[in-house]
C-alpha cells in the first residue's frame, strides 16, 4: 500500500493527525457518522467533533505526494 505522512499535533494531552497540513478541504466517507459535541480545540477554536464508523475512507487531495517506496511488487497473476 502507498503511504502518506501526516504530522501529529498534541492538543490537551491527546494526539491528533493534522490533515489541515495536507489540504484546506477534505472529503471523507463512512457508513455511519454522528456529531459528538461542540469541541474546544487548540487556541479555543470551536469545532464539531465527529465519530465515523465502518468502511471509513479519505479522498486523497490533489497535490498530496504518495510514498510508494516500500510497496512490494505484485506477486503472480490474479485469478480470472
Secondary structure as UniProt FT lines:
FT   STRAND          8..11
FT   TURN            12..13
FT   STRAND          14..17
FT   HELIX           19..21
FT   STRAND          27..29
FT   STRAND          32..40
FT   HELIX           42..44
FT   STRAND          46..53
FT   STRAND          57..59
FT   TURN            62..63
FT   TURN            69..70
//
